[in-house]
Amino acid sequence: MPRYFFHVVDGHNIIDNEGTEFPNLRHARAEAIRLAGAILRDEGDTFWDGTEWHMNVTDVAGQSVLRLRFSADDQGIAPDEDHETTAPA
């Protein structure tokens, strides 16, 4: 079964040295989406400065087979979430 490695580059390199076996690239793609979603959910507040980060999925030979790219910008239009707002009466 092929082994795939999920590396994250977001200003820091998080290298997957172990990898995970999947039956095919389709399953590795689903895992990349799941993993990226978990990262966005858990670390999402840190990505709002416009800096691009990506996940590079490689095969056992180190060849890139998938790449997911993300960036997020806070446009400053929404009210500051740290301050309470009151609803109009």
C-alpha positions as a LaTeX table, in Angstrom:
\begin{tabular}{lrrr}
\hline
Residue & $x$ (\AA) & $y$ (\AA) & $z$ (\AA) \\
\hline
Met1 & 0.00 & 0.00 & 0.00 \\
Pro2 & 1.43 & 3.44 & $-0.90$ \\
Arg3 & 2.63 & 5.74 & 1.88 \\
Tyr4 & 1.91 & 9.47 & 1.75 \\
Phe5 & 3.51 & 12.26 & 3.76 \\
Phe6 & 1.60 & 15.41 & 4.78 \\
His7 & 3.94 & 18.40 & 5.20 \\
Val8 & 2.65 & 21.79 & 6.37 \\
Val9 & 4.47 & 25.02 & 5.56 \\
Asp10 & 3.10 & 28.09 & 7.35 \\
Gly11 & 6.20 & 30.08 & 8.18 \\
His12 & 7.37 & 27.01 & 10.03 \\
Asn13 & 7.94 & 23.68 & 8.38 \\
Ile14 & 6.05 & 20.81 & 9.93 \\
Ile15 & 7.52 & 17.73 & 8.29 \\
Asp16 & 5.71 & 14.41 & 8.38 \\
Asn17 & 8.53 & 11.88 & 8.74 \\
Glu18 & 6.27 & 8.88 & 9.32 \\
Gly19 & 3.63 & 9.18 & 6.63 \\
Thr20 & 0.42 & 7.20 & 6.41 \\
Glu21 & $-0.51$ & 4.32 & 4.15 \\
Phe22 & $-3.57$ & 4.68 & 1.94 \\
Pro23 & $-4.87$ & 2.38 & $-0.78$ \\
Asn24 & $-4.61$ & 5.12 & $-3.42$ \\
Leu25 & $-4.27$ & 8.83 & $-4.10$ \\
Arg26 & $-8.02$ & 9.36 & $-3.78$ \\
His27 & $-7.87$ & 8.31 & $-0.12$ \\
Ala28 & $-4.77$ & 10.46 & 0.46 \\
Arg29 & $-6.64$ & 13.44 & $-1.05$ \\
Ala30 & $-9.55$ & 12.90 & 1.36 \\
Glu31 & $-7.11$ & 12.76 & 4.28 \\
Ala32 & $-5.40$ & 15.98 & 3.13 \\
Ile33 & $-8.78$ & 17.75 & 3.11 \\
Arg34 & $-9.69$ & 16.33 & 6.53 \\
Leu35 & $-6.33$ & 17.30 & 8.02 \\
Ala36 & $-6.41$ & 20.81 & 6.52 \\
Gly37 & $-9.91$ & 21.28 & 7.92 \\
Ala38 & $-8.72$ & 20.25 & 11.38 \\
Ile39 & $-5.81$ & 22.70 & 11.17 \\
Leu40 & $-8.12$ & 25.53 & 10.10 \\
Arg41 & $-10.55$ & 24.68 & 12.90 \\
Asp42 & $-7.89$ & 24.43 & 15.61 \\
Glu43 & $-5.46$ & 27.13 & 14.47 \\
Gly44 & $-7.69$ & 29.30 & 12.28 \\
Asp45 & $-7.28$ & 32.50 & 14.28 \\
Thr46 & $-3.56$ & 32.57 & 13.46 \\
Phe47 & $-4.09$ & 32.59 & 9.67 \\
Trp48 & $-5.95$ & 35.90 & 9.34 \\
Asp49 & $-2.87$ & 37.98 & 8.49 \\
Gly50 & $-2.91$ & 37.12 & 4.77 \\
Thr51 & 0.12 & 34.84 & 4.94 \\
Glu52 & $-0.26$ & 31.85 & 2.66 \\
Trp53 & 0.28 & 28.39 & 4.07 \\
His54 & 0.15 & 25.13 & 2.27 \\
Met55 & 0.09 & 21.41 & 2.73 \\
Asn56 & 2.34 & 19.46 & 0.43 \\
Val57 & 1.56 & 15.76 & 0.13 \\
Thr58 & 4.44 & 13.65 & $-1.12$ \\
Asp59 & 4.97 & 10.03 & $-1.98$ \\
Val60 & 7.65 & 7.80 & $-0.48$ \\
Ala61 & 10.19 & 9.07 & $-3.05$ \\
Gly62 & 9.56 & 12.66 & $-1.88$ \\
Gln63 & 7.76 & 13.67 & $-5.05$ \\
Ser64 & 4.87 & 16.10 & $-4.55$ \\
Val65 & 1.54 & 14.52 & $-5.51$ \\
Leu66 & $-0.91$ & 17.05 & $-4.00$ \\
Arg67 & $-0.74$ & 20.63 & $-2.75$ \\
Leu68 & $-3.41$ & 22.54 & $-0.88$ \\
Arg69 & $-2.95$ & 26.32 & $-0.48$ \\
Phe70 & $-4.70$ & 28.58 & 2.02 \\
Ser71 & $-4.68$ & 32.20 & 3.07 \\
Ala72 & $-7.12$ & 34.40 & 4.90 \\
Asp73 & $-7.41$ & 38.17 & 5.17 \\
Asp74 & $-9.31$ & 40.13 & 7.77 \\
Gln75 & $-10.58$ & 43.09 & 5.77 \\
Gly76 & $-11.39$ & 45.11 & 8.89 \\
Ile77 & $-15.04$ & 45.54 & 7.89 \\
Ala78 & $-16.67$ & 43.42 & 10.61 \\
Pro79 & $-16.95$ & 44.80 & 14.16 \\
Asp80 & $-14.12$ & 43.88 & 16.48 \\
Glu81 & $-15.02$ & 40.49 & 17.95 \\
Asp82 & $-13.19$ & 41.24 & 21.20 \\
His83 & $-15.69$ & 43.97 & 22.12 \\
Glu84 & $-19.25$ & 43.26 & 23.09 \\
Thr85 & $-21.87$ & 44.82 & 20.90 \\
Thr86 & $-25.41$ & 45.51 & 21.94 \\
Ala87 & $-28.40$ & 44.92 & 19.76 \\
Pro88 & $-30.52$ & 47.95 & 18.87 \\
Ala89 & $-33.53$ & 48.39 & 21.15 \\
\hline
\end{tabular}
